[in-house]
Amino acid sequence: MWHHSCLKDSVMRHTAWSLLPLALLATPLMGQFNERTMATDMTGSELLFSSVWTLDGETYNPYAKLIRYRSGRLETYRSVLAERDPETGQFTNLPMVSAPEMSLDGRRIAFSRGCPQTMTCTSSIPYNTEVRDERDELVYAGSGTVALSANGLWAKNSWLEIVNLETGLAEEIRRSLIVPPTPVMGRQVSNDGTVVIGFRSSLVLLKRPGMEVEWVELNRTFDTAVMADAGNFAVLQTMTRGLGPSPELWLLDLNSRQAIPMAVAVEGCHSATLSTDGSRVVFLSGANWLAKNASHTKQAFLMDLSTGELTQLTEGADGAIEALITGDGRSTFVRFQDGSIVRVDNRTAERTEVVPAAPERIGAPGQAVPGSRGYLNIKGNRLPTLRIKGVEARVIEASEGRVTFVVPEGMSTGSTEMEVRYEGSPFQPFKTPIEIVEFRPAMMYWGMIPMIWHDEGGTAVWQANPARAGEIIEVLMAGLGPVDAKGNTMLQMNWRFRQPGQVQTMPIEVAASRKSPYEGEEGLYRVKLKVPAISDAGEGMLFCADARDEGVVTWFPLAVTR
C-alpha cells in the first residue's frame, strides 16, 4: 500500500535533483497550455479524442468532434453538423464537440459543445455540457465544461457545483468565484466528490460533499489542481505569467494541508495526470533532466511518486502537447503538435501509433498567386499533400509551424478551398479557404532582415553593408504574378523609394523583374533596382504596388548610404 509519508520523502529527494541548473530558459506563455482533448479508461483499451478531421466514409464536418479508438479501430462517437438560419447565416446549434471525460469503466462519458470562433450561435438548447451512459442516455446536462470523477459518480461543472450523478443533487461550491482559464488535463473531482481549486493566489479552495468550503493558505500562487482519485492529495500547478516564472508542479496533502514541490524546472512543468492509485503522475516539460532532451523540446515525463524515479516517455523534436496516463498507470497516450497520438508503454517505452498526423489548428493561407509561393500555418514538421481545385500544389517544406507551397499555374482567380491531407491518414482531406489573386507582392526575409543583395559581389544589403547611390541591388520577392516565356514578369508594378528621414516617395528604376531560375527559390522572383541619389545615409523604404490598384502594396526597409 502506498502512503503519503513515503510520497513526501521521495518527492523531497527528487526536488533537490530537479533544481539542478538547466541550460535553457524558455519564456512561458499561456499559449503553451493545450486544451484537454483526450480521455481514456482504466487500461487504455478505449480512447476518446476530439478532432476537426472527419473519418473517411462519413459526412464531412470541419468542426471539432469526438472520435473513439478501440480494438485498433477509429470510429466517430459524436459529430454534430452545423445548422444555419437561412436568413442570417448564423448557426442555430452548437456544432463543436470537445473536452471529453470518461469514467475508468468506460460507462460514462462527458463532453462539451460550443460555437466556432468568429461565428454566432443561437442554440435553443439551454445547456451545452452532457454526461451520457453506455446506452448513450443523458445522465446530466449543465453549462460550460464538466469534470467527471474516475468512478463516474461525481461531476464538477462551470457553475462551480459538485454534482452527485446518482442522486442528481448539486452542492454549490462558492458564489461569484472567477476560475482561472488555464486548461486542466487531469481529474478535477475525486471519487468521493472532493475538489480543490486554485485562484491565482496563495489561497486554494477545498470542498468536500456535505462540508463547508475551506481555504488553505500556501506559500505559492496556484491556478490549477488535479485531484487524486482517492481524494487524499492534489497536484497543484503554480500560476504562469506571460513574462514571469515557469509553471511548477506541487503536491498538496489534503490531510496535513501542506504542499511540497514535485517537479520544478526553468522550462516549466505542467499538465499533470494521475494513475487511479495515485502512485504515478505524467506531466509535460522541456527539461533535460535525463540528458535525452538537449533541444529542450516539450516532452512527456513519468514520475513514480513512491520512489521518485523519473522516466522520459517521448523524445525528438515533434513536441508533446498533451499526455494522459491510463487508470492502471501502465501506459500513456501522448498527443503531439501535429495532432498525432501514440500510446507509450510506461515500462518498456514501446510506442504504438493510434492516430497519424492530423493537426488541430490549420491557419488559412489567405491570398495566394498562381505560380508563386503560398504559406499554410499548420503544426508539426510532416509534409502534407495539398490540392487546390483538384490540382496538387507542390509542397516545398514544413518547418516551425508553417508549410511552404507553390500554387499551381493557371488557377483562375476567386475564392475556393484547399484540401490538406497526410499520406496514409484515415481522415478525409481537411478543407481550408484560400483566395486566388493575380498579384500580391511579398518580401522574403532572413529573420527580420529583407533578402536584398548587392548585384556586384552578391553580399547582403543591411545596416552594416548598405546600398550605395547608383548601384544595382537585387530583391527576392513572392506574389508578382504571371511571367512570359523568358520568365519576365508581365504585370505593371509601381516601385517607389522613400529617402531616410523623409515623407515623400520617389520613383526607382527597375532594371529587371523575373521569375527566379535558381534551385531552392521555386515560386519566387528576383527584381533588380537601381539605387537613386541618396540625400542622407540611413534606413530608407522600398514600396512595391500594383499599378492598377495602389492599395495592393508591400514595403520594406533598405539601408542606404551616399
C-alpha positions as CSV (number, residue, x, y, z in Angstrom):
1,M,0.0,0.0,0.0
2,W,1.3,3.4,-1.0
3,H,1.4,6.0,1.8
4,H,1.7,9.8,1.6
5,S,4.6,9.7,4.1
6,C,6.6,7.7,1.6
7,L,5.5,10.1,-1.1
8,K,6.7,13.1,0.8
9,D,10.2,11.7,1.4
10,S,10.7,10.6,-2.2
11,V,9.4,13.8,-3.7
12,M,11.7,15.9,-1.5
13,R,14.6,13.8,-2.7
14,H,13.6,14.3,-6.3
15,T,13.0,18.0,-5.8
16,A,16.7,18.6,-4.9
17,W,17.7,16.9,-8.1
18,S,15.2,18.7,-10.2
19,L,16.5,22.1,-9.1
20,L,19.9,21.4,-10.7
21,P,20.9,24.2,-13.1
22,L,19.4,23.8,-16.6
23,A,20.9,25.1,-19.8
24,L,17.9,26.9,-21.3
25,L,15.3,29.2,-20.0
26,A,12.1,29.1,-22.1
27,T,9.7,32.1,-21.6
28,P,6.3,30.6,-20.6
29,L,3.1,31.9,-22.2
30,M,-0.5,30.9,-21.6
31,G,-0.5,29.6,-25.1
32,Q,1.8,26.8,-24.1
33,F,-1.2,25.0,-22.4
34,N,-3.2,22.9,-24.8
35,E,-6.9,22.3,-24.1
36,R,-7.8,18.9,-22.9
37,T,-8.6,16.7,-26.0
38,M,-8.3,13.1,-24.7
39,A,-10.0,10.7,-22.2
40,T,-9.4,7.1,-21.5
41,D,-10.4,4.2,-19.3
42,M,-8.6,2.0,-16.7
43,T,-6.4,0.0,-19.1
44,G,-6.4,2.2,-22.2
45,S,-8.5,-0.2,-24.2
46,E,-10.6,2.8,-25.2
47,L,-9.5,6.4,-26.0
48,L,-11.8,9.3,-26.8
49,F,-10.2,12.4,-28.5
50,S,-11.5,15.5,-30.2
51,S,-10.5,16.3,-33.8
52,V,-11.5,18.7,-36.5
53,W,-10.8,15.9,-39.0
54,T,-13.5,13.7,-40.5
55,L,-13.0,9.9,-40.9
56,D,-13.2,8.5,-44.4
57,G,-16.7,7.4,-45.5
58,E,-18.5,9.8,-43.2
59,T,-20.3,13.2,-43.7
60,Y,-17.7,15.9,-43.8
61,N,-17.7,18.1,-40.7
62,P,-14.9,20.8,-40.3
63,Y,-15.7,21.4,-36.6
64,A,-14.4,19.5,-33.5
65,K,-16.0,16.1,-33.0
66,L,-15.2,13.1,-30.7
67,I,-13.6,10.1,-32.2
68,R,-13.2,6.8,-30.4
69,Y,-10.2,4.4,-30.6
70,R,-10.7,0.8,-29.5
71,S,-9.6,-2.6,-30.7
72,G,-7.2,-0.9,-33.1
73,R,-10.0,0.9,-34.9
74,L,-11.2,4.5,-35.2
75,E,-14.9,5.4,-35.1
76,T,-16.9,8.6,-34.6
77,Y,-18.5,8.8,-31.2
78,R,-20.2,12.2,-31.6
79,S,-20.3,14.6,-34.5
80,V,-22.8,17.5,-34.8
81,L,-23.3,19.1,-38.2
82,A,-23.8,22.9,-38.2
83,E,-27.3,24.2,-38.9
84,R,-27.8,27.7,-40.2
85,D,-30.5,30.2,-40.2
86,P,-31.1,30.8,-44.0
87,E,-31.8,34.5,-43.5
88,T,-29.0,35.5,-41.1
89,G,-26.5,32.8,-41.8
90,Q,-25.9,32.3,-38.1
91,F,-25.7,28.9,-36.6
92,T,-28.8,27.6,-34.8
93,N,-27.0,24.9,-32.9
94,L,-23.6,24.3,-31.2
95,P,-21.6,22.1,-33.7
96,M,-18.3,21.9,-31.8
97,V,-17.9,18.8,-29.5
98,S,-14.8,18.8,-27.3
99,A,-13.3,18.4,-23.8
100,P,-14.0,14.7,-23.4
101,E,-14.0,13.0,-20.0
102,M,-14.5,9.2,-19.3
103,S,-15.1,7.1,-16.2
104,L,-12.5,4.4,-15.8
105,D,-15.0,1.6,-16.5
106,G,-15.9,3.4,-19.8
107,R,-19.6,3.5,-18.9
108,R,-19.9,7.3,-18.5
109,I,-18.7,9.9,-20.9
110,A,-18.8,13.7,-20.6
111,F,-18.2,16.3,-23.2
112,S,-19.0,20.0,-24.1
113,R,-20.5,21.6,-27.1
114,G,-19.5,25.0,-28.3
115,C,-19.7,27.7,-31.0
116,P,-16.8,28.0,-33.5
117,Q,-14.7,31.2,-33.2
118,T,-15.8,34.1,-35.4
119,M,-19.3,32.6,-35.6
120,T,-22.6,33.5,-33.9
121,C,-24.7,30.6,-32.5
122,T,-28.3,30.9,-31.3
123,S,-28.9,27.4,-29.9
124,S,-32.3,26.8,-28.3
125,I,-30.9,24.1,-26.1
126,P,-30.4,25.6,-22.5
127,Y,-27.2,23.6,-21.8
128,N,-24.0,22.7,-23.6
129,T,-22.4,20.1,-21.4
130,E,-23.6,16.4,-21.2
131,V,-22.8,13.3,-19.3
132,R,-24.0,10.1,-21.1
133,D,-24.0,6.4,-20.1
134,E,-23.1,3.3,-22.2
135,R,-26.5,3.3,-23.8
136,D,-26.0,7.0,-24.8
137,E,-28.7,8.1,-22.5
138,L,-28.4,11.5,-20.9
139,V,-27.3,11.3,-17.2
140,Y,-26.6,15.0,-16.6
141,A,-26.8,18.3,-18.5
142,G,-25.1,21.5,-17.5
143,S,-23.3,24.6,-18.6
144,G,-19.7,25.4,-19.6
145,T,-17.4,22.4,-19.1
146,V,-17.8,19.5,-16.8
147,A,-15.2,17.5,-14.9
148,L,-16.0,13.8,-14.2
149,S,-14.7,11.6,-11.4
150,A,-12.9,8.4,-12.2
151,N,-15.8,6.3,-10.9
152,G,-18.3,8.3,-12.8
153,L,-20.4,9.2,-9.7
154,W,-19.4,12.9,-9.3
155,A,-19.0,15.9,-11.6
156,K,-17.9,19.5,-11.2
157,N,-19.5,22.0,-13.6
158,S,-18.7,25.5,-14.6
159,W,-21.4,26.8,-12.3
160,L,-19.0,25.8,-9.6
161,E,-21.2,23.0,-8.2
162,I,-20.4,19.5,-7.1
163,V,-23.0,17.2,-8.6
164,N,-23.9,13.7,-7.4
165,L,-24.7,11.9,-10.7
166,E,-26.6,9.2,-8.9
167,T,-29.0,11.4,-7.0
168,G,-28.8,14.5,-9.2
169,L,-28.3,16.7,-6.2
170,A,-25.8,19.6,-6.6
171,E,-23.9,21.5,-3.9
172,E,-22.8,25.0,-4.6
173,I,-19.1,25.5,-4.1
174,R,-19.0,29.2,-3.8
175,R,-20.8,32.1,-5.4
176,S,-19.2,34.7,-7.6
177,L,-15.9,32.9,-8.0
178,I,-13.7,33.5,-11.0
179,V,-11.8,30.4,-12.0
180,P,-8.6,30.8,-14.0
181,P,-8.8,29.8,-17.7
182,T,-5.7,27.6,-17.7
183,P,-6.7,24.2,-19.0
184,V,-6.6,21.2,-16.6
185,M,-5.6,17.8,-18.1
186,G,-6.2,15.5,-15.1
187,R,-9.3,14.8,-13.0
188,Q,-10.7,17.8,-11.2
189,V,-13.0,15.8,-8.9
190,S,-12.2,12.8,-6.8
191,N,-14.2,9.6,-6.4
192,D,-15.7,10.9,-3.1
193,G,-16.6,14.3,-4.7
194,T,-13.7,16.3,-3.3
195,V,-12.5,19.2,-5.3
196,V,-9.5,21.6,-5.0
197,I,-9.5,24.9,-7.0
198,G,-6.6,27.3,-7.4
199,F,-7.5,31.0,-7.9
200,R,-4.1,32.6,-8.8
201,S,-3.4,33.4,-5.2
202,S,-1.8,31.8,-2.2
203,L,-5.3,30.6,-1.2
204,V,-6.6,27.3,-2.5
205,L,-10.2,26.2,-2.1
206,L,-11.0,22.8,-0.7
207,K,-14.6,21.4,-0.8
208,R,-15.8,18.0,0.2
209,P,-19.5,17.0,-0.2
210,G,-21.6,17.8,2.8
211,M,-18.9,20.1,4.3
212,E,-18.2,23.8,4.2
213,V,-15.7,25.3,1.9
214,E,-12.2,25.5,3.4
215,W,-9.5,27.9,2.3
216,V,-5.9,26.6,2.5
217,E,-3.2,29.2,2.5
218,L,0.1,28.1,0.9
219,N,3.4,29.8,0.1
220,R,3.0,29.8,-3.7
221,T,0.4,31.1,-6.1
222,F,-1.5,28.3,-7.8
223,D,-4.1,28.3,-10.7
224,T,-4.9,24.7,-11.4
225,A,-5.4,21.5,-9.4
226,V,-5.6,17.8,-10.4
227,M,-7.3,15.5,-7.9
228,A,-6.1,12.1,-6.8
229,D,-9.0,9.7,-7.2
230,A,-8.8,8.7,-3.5
231,G,-9.3,12.4,-2.6
232,N,-6.2,12.4,-0.3
233,F,-4.0,14.8,-2.3
234,A,-3.9,17.0,-5.3
235,V,-1.3,18.1,-7.8
236,L,-1.2,21.9,-8.0
237,Q,0.2,23.9,-10.8
238,T,1.7,27.3,-10.0
239,M,0.5,30.4,-11.8
240,T,2.1,31.3,-15.1
241,R,2.5,34.9,-16.2
242,G,3.5,36.0,-19.7
243,L,6.9,37.2,-18.6
244,G,7.0,35.6,-15.2
245,P,8.4,32.3,-13.8
246,S,7.7,29.0,-15.5
247,P,4.9,26.8,-14.0
248,E,5.8,24.3,-11.3
249,L,4.0,21.2,-10.0
250,W,3.4,20.8,-6.3
251,L,1.7,18.1,-4.2
252,L,-0.9,19.2,-1.6
253,D,-1.6,16.7,1.2
254,L,-5.3,17.2,2.0
255,N,-4.9,15.7,5.5
256,S,-2.0,17.9,6.7
257,R,-2.8,20.8,4.3
258,Q,0.9,21.0,3.5
259,A,2.3,21.4,-0.1
260,I,5.7,20.3,-1.3
261,P,7.3,20.7,-4.8
262,M,7.0,17.7,-7.1
263,A,8.6,18.9,-10.4
264,V,10.4,22.2,-10.9
265,A,12.4,23.3,-14.0
266,V,13.2,26.6,-15.6
267,E,11.5,25.3,-18.8
268,G,8.3,24.7,-16.8
269,C,6.4,21.6,-15.6
270,H,2.7,21.4,-16.2
271,S,-0.4,19.5,-17.4
272,A,-0.3,16.6,-14.9
273,T,-2.5,13.5,-15.0
274,L,-2.5,10.7,-12.3
275,S,-3.0,7.0,-12.2
276,T,-6.0,6.0,-10.2
277,D,-4.0,4.7,-7.3
278,G,-2.1,8.0,-7.1
279,S,1.3,6.3,-7.4
280,R,2.2,7.6,-10.8
281,V,2.0,11.0,-12.5
282,V,2.6,12.0,-16.1
283,F,3.4,15.7,-17.0
284,L,5.0,17.8,-19.7
285,S,8.3,19.7,-19.5
286,G,11.1,20.9,-21.7
287,A,13.7,20.0,-19.1
288,N,16.7,17.9,-20.0
289,W,16.9,16.0,-16.6
290,L,17.9,12.7,-18.2
291,A,20.3,14.0,-20.9
292,K,17.8,12.9,-23.6
293,N,16.3,16.3,-24.5
294,A,19.2,18.6,-25.5
295,S,16.9,20.7,-27.7
296,H,14.6,21.3,-24.6
297,T,11.6,20.3,-26.7
298,K,8.4,19.8,-24.6
299,Q,8.4,16.0,-23.7
300,A,6.2,13.7,-21.6
301,F,7.7,12.5,-18.3
302,L,6.5,9.8,-15.9
303,M,7.3,10.1,-12.2
304,D,6.8,7.2,-9.7
305,L,5.7,9.0,-6.6
306,S,6.5,6.1,-4.3
307,T,10.2,6.1,-5.4
308,G,10.9,9.4,-7.1
309,E,12.0,7.6,-10.2
310,L,11.6,9.7,-13.4
311,T,11.2,8.4,-16.9
312,Q,11.2,10.4,-20.1
313,L,8.4,8.9,-22.3
314,T,9.0,10.8,-25.5
315,E,12.0,12.1,-27.5
316,G,12.7,14.1,-30.6
317,A,11.7,17.4,-32.0
318,D,7.9,16.8,-32.5
319,G,6.9,18.4,-29.2
320,A,4.2,16.8,-26.9
321,I,1.2,19.0,-26.2
322,E,-0.8,16.6,-24.0
323,A,-0.1,13.4,-22.1
324,L,-2.8,11.2,-20.5
325,I,-1.9,8.2,-18.2
326,T,-4.2,5.3,-18.1
327,G,-6.0,4.4,-14.9
328,D,-3.8,1.5,-14.2
329,G,-0.7,3.6,-14.8
330,R,0.8,1.1,-17.3
331,S,0.7,3.2,-20.4
332,T,0.3,6.8,-21.5
333,F,-1.4,8.4,-24.5
334,V,0.7,11.3,-25.9
335,R,-0.5,13.8,-28.4
336,F,2.0,15.9,-30.4
337,Q,2.0,19.2,-32.2
338,D,1.0,17.7,-35.5
339,G,-2.1,16.1,-33.9
340,S,-0.7,12.5,-34.0
341,I,-1.4,10.3,-30.9
342,V,0.8,7.4,-29.7
343,R,0.4,5.0,-26.9
344,V,3.6,4.6,-24.8
345,D,4.2,1.5,-22.7
346,N,5.4,3.1,-19.4
347,R,7.6,0.1,-18.6
348,T,9.3,-0.6,-22.0
349,A,8.7,2.8,-23.7
350,E,7.4,0.9,-26.7
351,R,5.3,3.2,-28.9
352,T,2.1,2.3,-30.8
353,E,0.6,4.8,-33.2
354,V,-3.0,5.5,-32.6
355,V,-3.6,8.4,-34.9
356,P,-1.3,9.7,-37.6
357,A,-0.7,13.4,-38.1
358,A,-3.9,15.4,-38.0
359,P,-3.1,19.0,-36.8
360,E,-6.0,20.7,-34.9
361,R,-5.1,24.2,-35.9
362,I,-4.8,25.0,-39.6
363,G,-4.3,28.6,-40.4
364,A,-6.0,29.6,-43.8
365,P,-3.4,30.7,-46.3
366,G,-5.4,33.8,-47.2
367,Q,-4.5,35.1,-50.7
368,A,-2.2,33.3,-53.0
369,V,-0.9,33.9,-56.5
370,P,-0.6,31.1,-59.2
371,G,2.9,30.0,-59.8
372,S,4.1,31.7,-56.6
373,R,4.7,30.7,-53.1
374,G,1.9,30.4,-50.5
375,Y,2.0,29.6,-46.8
376,L,-0.2,27.5,-44.6
377,N,0.1,27.8,-40.8
378,I,-0.1,24.2,-39.5
379,K,1.6,22.5,-36.6
380,G,4.2,19.8,-37.0
381,N,7.0,19.1,-39.4
382,R,5.4,16.4,-41.6
383,L,4.8,17.2,-45.3
384,P,1.1,17.2,-46.2
385,T,-0.5,16.7,-49.6
386,L,-2.2,19.9,-50.8
387,R,-4.8,20.3,-53.5
388,I,-6.4,23.4,-55.0
389,K,-9.4,22.8,-57.3
390,G,-8.3,19.2,-57.6
391,V,-4.7,20.1,-58.7
392,E,-1.9,19.2,-56.4
393,A,0.2,22.0,-55.1
394,R,4.0,21.4,-54.8
395,V,5.0,21.4,-51.1
396,I,8.5,22.8,-50.5
397,E,8.9,22.4,-46.8
398,A,7.2,22.2,-43.4
399,S,9.1,23.9,-40.6
400,E,8.3,25.8,-37.4
401,G,4.5,25.5,-37.8
402,R,4.4,26.7,-41.4
403,V,4.1,24.8,-44.7
404,T,5.5,26.4,-47.8
405,F,3.9,25.5,-51.2
406,V,3.7,26.7,-54.7
407,V,0.3,27.5,-56.1
408,P,-0.3,25.6,-59.4
409,E,-0.1,27.6,-62.6
410,G,-3.2,28.5,-64.4
411,M,-5.5,28.8,-61.4
412,S,-8.4,31.2,-62.1
413,T,-8.9,33.9,-59.5
414,G,-11.6,33.8,-56.8
415,S,-12.4,32.2,-53.5
416,T,-12.0,28.4,-53.3
417,E,-10.8,25.7,-50.9
418,M,-7.5,24.0,-50.3
419,E,-7.6,20.3,-49.3
420,V,-5.0,19.2,-46.8
421,R,-4.2,15.5,-46.3
422,Y,-1.4,13.3,-45.0
423,E,-0.3,10.1,-46.6
424,G,-1.8,7.0,-45.0
425,S,-4.3,9.1,-43.0
426,P,-7.7,7.6,-42.1
427,F,-9.2,11.1,-42.4
428,Q,-10.7,12.9,-45.3
429,P,-8.8,15.9,-46.6
430,F,-9.4,19.0,-44.3
431,K,-10.7,21.9,-46.3
432,T,-9.5,25.4,-45.6
433,P,-10.4,28.6,-47.5
434,I,-8.0,30.2,-50.0
435,E,-8.4,33.2,-52.3
436,I,-6.5,33.0,-55.6
437,V,-5.5,36.5,-56.8
438,E,-3.4,37.7,-59.7
439,F,-0.9,39.9,-57.8
440,R,0.0,40.0,-54.1
441,P,3.6,41.2,-53.5
442,A,5.5,39.9,-50.5
443,M,9.1,40.4,-49.4
444,M,11.3,37.4,-48.4
445,Y,13.3,37.8,-45.2
446,W,16.3,36.3,-43.2
447,G,14.6,36.6,-39.9
448,M,13.9,40.3,-39.6
449,I,16.3,41.3,-42.5
450,P,14.9,41.7,-46.0
451,M,16.6,39.4,-48.6
452,I,18.4,42.1,-50.7
453,W,21.8,41.7,-52.3
454,H,24.4,43.9,-53.9
455,D,24.3,42.9,-57.6
456,E,28.1,43.2,-57.7
457,G,29.6,40.8,-55.2
458,G,26.4,39.2,-54.1
459,T,26.7,40.2,-50.5
460,A,23.6,41.0,-48.4
461,V,22.4,44.6,-48.0
462,W,21.8,45.6,-44.4
463,Q,22.8,48.3,-41.9
464,A,26.4,47.3,-41.8
465,N,26.7,46.9,-45.6
466,P,24.3,49.5,-47.0
467,A,23.4,50.1,-50.7
468,R,25.1,53.0,-52.4
469,A,23.7,55.5,-54.8
470,G,23.8,54.4,-58.4
471,E,24.4,50.7,-57.7
472,I,22.1,47.8,-58.7
473,I,20.6,45.8,-55.9
474,E,18.6,42.5,-56.2
475,V,15.4,41.9,-54.2
476,L,13.8,38.4,-53.6
477,M,10.0,38.6,-53.7
478,A,6.9,36.4,-54.0
479,G,3.5,37.0,-55.5
480,L,4.4,39.1,-58.5
481,G,2.1,37.3,-60.9
482,P,2.5,35.7,-64.3
483,V,5.6,35.7,-66.4
484,D,6.3,35.4,-70.1
485,A,8.2,32.7,-72.0
486,K,11.5,34.2,-70.9
487,G,10.5,34.4,-67.2
488,N,10.0,38.1,-67.1
489,T,7.0,39.5,-65.1
490,M,4.1,40.7,-67.1
491,L,2.1,42.8,-64.7
492,Q,2.9,46.5,-64.4
493,M,4.2,47.4,-60.9
494,N,4.8,50.8,-59.3
495,W,8.1,50.7,-57.5
496,R,9.0,53.7,-55.3
497,F,11.6,54.7,-52.8
498,R,11.5,56.9,-49.7
499,Q,14.7,58.6,-48.6
500,P,15.8,58.2,-44.9
501,G,14.0,60.7,-42.7
502,Q,11.7,61.9,-45.5
503,V,7.9,61.5,-46.0
504,Q,7.5,61.8,-49.8
505,T,8.4,58.9,-52.1
506,M,10.1,59.0,-55.5
507,P,10.3,56.6,-58.5
508,I,13.0,54.0,-58.5
509,E,14.3,52.4,-61.7
510,V,13.6,48.7,-62.3
511,A,16.5,47.1,-64.2
512,A,14.9,43.6,-64.3
513,S,12.0,41.7,-62.9
514,R,11.8,37.9,-63.5
515,K,11.0,34.6,-62.0
516,S,14.0,33.2,-60.1
517,P,15.8,30.5,-62.0
518,Y,17.7,29.2,-59.0
519,E,17.1,25.9,-57.2
520,G,15.6,26.4,-53.8
521,E,13.8,29.6,-55.0
522,E,10.8,27.9,-56.7
523,G,7.8,30.2,-56.8
524,L,9.9,33.3,-56.1
525,Y,11.0,36.4,-58.1
526,R,14.2,38.4,-58.4
527,V,13.9,42.1,-59.0
528,K,16.9,44.3,-59.8
529,L,16.6,48.0,-58.8
530,K,19.0,51.0,-59.4
531,V,19.5,52.9,-56.2
532,P,18.9,56.7,-56.8
533,A,20.9,59.6,-55.5
534,I,20.9,59.5,-51.7
535,S,20.3,62.6,-49.6
536,D,21.3,61.2,-46.2
537,A,22.6,57.8,-45.1
538,G,20.3,55.7,-43.0
539,E,17.2,53.5,-43.4
540,G,15.1,54.2,-46.4
541,M,11.9,52.4,-47.5
542,L,11.0,50.5,-50.7
543,F,7.4,50.2,-51.9
544,C,6.0,47.7,-54.5
545,A,2.4,48.3,-55.6
546,D,0.0,47.0,-58.3
547,A,-0.1,49.8,-60.9
548,R,-3.8,49.1,-61.3
549,D,-4.6,49.3,-57.6
550,E,-2.2,51.2,-55.3
551,G,-4.0,49.5,-52.3
552,V,-2.3,46.3,-53.2
553,V,1.2,47.1,-51.8
554,T,4.1,45.9,-49.7
555,W,7.0,47.9,-48.3
556,F,10.3,47.0,-46.5
557,P,13.4,48.9,-45.3
558,L,16.5,49.5,-47.4
559,A,19.8,50.6,-45.7
560,V,21.5,53.2,-47.9
561,T,24.5,55.5,-47.9
562,R,25.7,58.2,-50.3
